[in-house]
Amino acid sequence: MNFNDIYWHDSYLEEITFGASLHSDKRVFKIKVSCPDGMNLVIVFEGYYSVNINLNGWISGTDTIVEANEEVVKVVNYNKEYEIKKYTFITCSGRFEVIANGFQVITDN
């Protein structure tokens, strides 16, 4: 599934979790969303490099995603240049970004 083909607008941001995988030493960042078309998705970023979260808390209701996109960025590490992906989510309460090699979509219906 292509990240930019997912219908993100007005999807409910149900859950954000991150930590180590039980089956490896990889770091895992997950978001759970409920899409307007009725699909429930879990997006898994395994082995992420960076997560930057700037969200304000909601007093009531659920935060919704206004837009999300994927872009390729270049980073330099030990004098080598790499291309990795940056995933940016803009929500009603702020934004968050994930830098990772890729993602996996799990349907949760």
N, C-alpha and C positions, 0 to 999 in steps of 0.2 A: 504494500500500500504506500502510495506517495504521500508524504506529510502534508504538502500544500493542497492535496486533493480532499483532505478531510474537511468537512463542513464545521469549522470551529465557531463561527459567529453564533452567539446566544447559547452555546453549550455551557452547561453548569459544571463548574469546577467543584467536584465532590470531595476530593481527597488528594493530598500531597504527602508522599512518604519517601524517605531516603535512608540508606544504611548499607550494610554489607550483605551480600548474597549468602544464603545458607550453604550453597554448594560450591562456592569458590571465594577467592579473596577480592573479587571485583566489587566495586561500589555500584549501588543500584539507586536510581531516582525514578519514582513512578508518580504518574498523575492519573486520577480516575475522573472521567468526564461523562456526563449524560448529554447526548446530542439531541438537537431539536427533532431529528427524524426518528427518535426512539431508540437509537443504538446507545449502548453503554460500553465505553472503551476504557481499557487500561493501557496507557502508553508507558513503556519501559525503556529507560535510557541506561543501558548497562555499561559499566566502565566509564562513566562520565568524567570529564576533566574539571569542570567548574559548574557551579550552580549559584546564581545571583537572584535572591528573592527580595522584592520590595512590595509587600502587600499590606494594606490596612485591614484590620479585622472588621467583620460584618457584625452588626448588632443583631440583626435578624435576616433571614433569607440566606440564599446561596450566591456566591460570587459567580459571575458569568464571564466567559471569554469574549472579548470584543473582536480580537483577531490574533492569529498565530502564523508565523512563517519560519521557513528554514532557509538558511543561506550558508554558502561555503566561505570560510574565513581561512586566512593563512597565518600560521604561527611559526615562530623560530625558536627552536630548542637545541642547545648545544651546536649552534651554527648550521643546523639543518632546517630547511623550510618544509612544513607540513600543511596539508589542507585538511581541515576538519569542519564539522558542521556546527552552526549556532542556531538554536531554536529559541525564538522569542515569542512570549505569550503576553498580550496586553489584556488585562481584565478590568472590570468596573472598579476594582479596589487598588489597582497598581499594575505591576508587571513582574515577570521573572524570565530569566534566560538560562538555558542549559547548553553547555559546550560538550559535545560527545561525538563519537565516531558514527553513531547511528541510533536507531530506535526500533522497537518491536511493538506491534499493536496486538492486544489481546481483547477479543470481544467478550463482554461480560453480560450476556443476555440470558 
